């Protein structure tokens, strides 16, 4: 099952997480201003990627990740 998440990181930034390999490729290709914060590997294979996303692109992030940003979903 592909897991996507979106949450507030800090002022002006969101964090996005995805396990979908096709989506990871699409983001790397089209969203040059989304920086990779972490790569997750299992048994030497890329399992997931976490991106740092400018808050101005919240709606684009929601559409790409197919999730809605929730104000209560705060980073700890």
C-alpha positions in Angstrom: 0.0 0.0 0.0 1.3 3.4 -0.9 1.4 5.8 1.9 1.4 9.6 1.5 1.4 12.3 4.2 1.6 16.1 4.5 2.2 18.1 7.6 3.4 21.5 8.8 7.1 21.5 9.4 8.0 25.0 10.5 7.0 28.6 9.6 6.7 28.8 5.8 7.3 25.0 5.1 5.4 21.8 4.9 6.8 18.3 4.9 5.6 15.6 2.5 6.2 11.9 2.6 5.5 9.3 0.0 6.2 5.7 -0.7 4.9 5.8 -4.3 7.9 5.4 -6.7 6.2 6.9 -9.7 5.2 10.0 -7.6 8.8 10.3 -6.3 10.1 10.4 -9.9 7.5 12.9 -10.9 8.3 15.2 -8.0 12.0 15.0 -8.7 11.4 15.9 -12.3 8.9 18.7 -12.0 9.2 20.2 -8.5 12.8 21.4 -8.3 12.1 23.7 -5.3 10.9 20.7 -3.2 14.1 19.6 -1.4 14.6 16.0 -0.2 15.0 15.9 3.6 15.3 12.1 3.9 15.5 8.9 1.9 14.2 5.8 3.5 15.8 2.4 2.5 14.8 -1.2 3.3 17.1 -4.0 2.3 19.1 -1.6 0.1 16.1 -0.4 -1.9 14.5 3.0 -1.8 11.3 2.7 0.3 10.2 6.3 0.7 11.2 9.9 0.4 10.4 12.9 2.6 10.3 16.4 1.0 10.5 19.9 2.3 7.8 22.0 0.5 7.3 25.8 0.4 4.0 26.7 2.1 2.9 28.6 -1.1 2.7 25.2 -2.9 0.3 23.6 -0.3 -2.5 23.1 -2.9 -0.1 21.6 -5.5 1.3 19.3 -2.7 -2.2 18.2 -1.7 -3.0 17.4 -5.3 0.2 15.5 -6.0 0.1 13.5 -2.8 -3.7 13.1 -2.9 -4.0 14.1 0.8 -5.4 17.2 2.5 -3.3 19.3 4.8 -4.8 19.3 8.3 -4.0 22.2 10.7 -4.1 19.9 13.7 -1.5 17.6 12.2 1.5 19.4 13.7 5.1 18.2 13.7 6.2 17.2 17.2 
